[in-house]
Amino acid sequence: MYVLVLYVLLGIGLAASVGFLVLHRPRRFFRMVEINASWWVIIIGLLYARSLVLLGIRGAHPESFWDAVIGIGFLAAIDALLLVRFFSYLRYLRENPEGPPTAS
């Protein structure tokens, strides 16, 4: 059951991360605006992808009940942040159909 919950939470987070990046399409990664908007999503997405691969290879064996609760709690909190980022960007695109402003 614990492994299934980890797969679901990591999958949701990775999907939200990739979905945001596909919608946002960052072009200039080293501008401060892009660093603030996208880099934390990219980093978390890479960590989630790595965690999914390692979970598939090694499996998961929590040491104690509290270890499992804390791990799942942190994953759920980070997933909530990623989902808020994804859905807030969807709302932004809906309210601004012309898209984000482009810098010349």
VENQUITA-V76200 format. One record per residue. SS is DSSP state (h for helix, s for strand, l for the rest). PHI is phi as a letter, one per 30 degrees, with the letter a starting at -180 (none if undefined). Layout:
((SS PHI) (SS PHI))
This chain:
((l none) (h d) (h d) (h d) (h d) (h d) (h e) (h d) (h d) (h d) (h d) (h d) (h d) (h d) (h d) (h d) (h d) (h d) (h d) (h d) (h d) (h d) (h d) (h d) (l h) (l d) (l c) (l c) (l d) (l c) (l d) (h e) (h d) (h d) (h d) (h d) (h d) (h c) (h d) (h d) (h d) (h d) (h d) (h d) (h d) (h d) (h d) (h d) (h d) (h d) (h d) (h d) (h d) (h d) (h d) (h d) (h d) (h c) (l i) (l b) (l b) (l d) (l d) (l b) (h d) (h d) (h d) (h d) (h d) (h d) (h d) (h d) (h d) (h d) (h d) (h d) (h d) (h d) (h d) (h d) (h d) (h d) (h d) (h d) (h d) (h d) (h d) (h d) (h d) (h d) (h d) (h d) (h d) (h d) (h d) (l b) (l d) (l d) (l j) (l d) (l d) (l c) (l d) (l c))
